[in-house]
């Protein structure tokens, strides 16, 4: 019944995503009714990516990016997020399975057809591989940047949820991730900013606290860091030297580490960020910041001057609604895609007004559904790619529908 | 010099021989294939089945599957294997709509 409703509404020019649209009952139907017409319509491509080689399986996917050649890059948590008994049968010692599976290397590069054409990552000499990666970005020079988002200190390691039993005790917590990493396209280490276990506070010029995401201003050669799960700021470094440039908090003010207490949907917008989970730079120089657990997007210029904000899904609690942001690839970048890993949706906002323009996706495991959708990117043809963390563990492609 | 009639006869006989040879080879190939491994049906996934569940339902571990006389598919699953984050809409207050 809901599918039929969706199709009818789609014919009227609203966002649609084939049969996966608006199938989650009343709440979604109400949202559809409130959405504004737009020409954007998406449908999942259930055959992208192609099957992974070598018995590889993905762990929790924490970052997705698209490079200049429309190759899709992901980073995932690997063995630390896999269930030994059912997902890592070839990666355990001794192996418990004959055919399936072993963790794929942490960084995978897919060509536009969905074939793996590059893979690397993991611990190495001269740098600290994240205990848990966060976002990934590829700059105009082809350099690959990865945020080390880590775990809260008290979090047990390993897969989550009942039924995610591991056959061995989870590894002991390591030093808290507090850094970002730069590699070449081929995975050769270039630079690290910050050091795990040497946590920087909201005023630090040398270190971070569980940075969640990053983006690169290739023209200015600056790296913008969403800092993060532990801190409450955007901080900018010189991409060539790693030197500190500037930082700011919510509304462009000084960030504070003061305890915010739980999110209250009825309260006025907080003066501080709660969780800075992404930063995305538009071609026109506007900087979009995810304040995840405050359910909002804040917009700045490159100097950190506050411009505007928008609340997305105000009533959402839990892990919050604004996990990652991608911009459409038309010349004007007219739309914002917001990944919401709590409501399991991608919200589409108009970039000029930040008004809701639609949404797609729903909770579940079938094609076009989401579980922990926390990362998002768009290629030059307008295809949208999503990464799912926690027990979602996949990357999906959504193609614009004519 | 060969007369035209005899030449045509020769050409015709040649064709017949060629066809007979091809038929023999094809038959031999068929017999060889029949004596080889039994070919199981080939399968491909239908990623659009089943349709999305209504009412924001989510399945836990699916541990039993059966098909009845009407080709209806029955499944039994373990709802309590869902994590709190997955069953968000069940919680009070619900953290999200899913």
Interface residues (C-beta under 8 A of the other chain):
Chain A: X1 X2 X3 X19 X20 X23 X24 X25 X27 X28 X46 X47 X160 X161 X162 X163 X313 X316 X317 X318 X319 X321 X340 X342 X343 X344 X345 X362 X363 X364 X365 X366 X367 X369 X371 X372 X390 X391
Chain B: X47 X48 X50 X51 X52 X53 X54 X55 X56 X58 X59 X60 X61 X78 X80 X81 X82 X83 X85 X86 X88 X93 X94 X95 X96 X97 X98
